[in-house]
Amino acid sequence: MDKFSYGLGMGIGQNLLSMGVKDMSIEDFIKGISDVLSGNKTELTHSLHDKCSLKPRVLDELTKRSF
């Protein structure tokens, strides 16, 4: 096991949990990271990525939970 990589994954996981993310496809998440870091063609275009952006979904979910 590469401790640096595992620790990085733990940090990202903790950040996602703190943003309220619980239900997501880990396999697709890893594939997205892998494609970007490897320079492979991504499954989503940047315009589609922006429409599917996590930030608006997380902010919407946090707003629902806050009130």
Residue pairs with C-beta under 8 A, 6 or more apart in sequence:
16 24
19 54
19 58
19 62
20 58
20 61
20 62
20 65
21 54
21 58
31 43
32 42
32 43
32 44
34 40
35 41
35 42
35 43
36 42
42 49
44 52
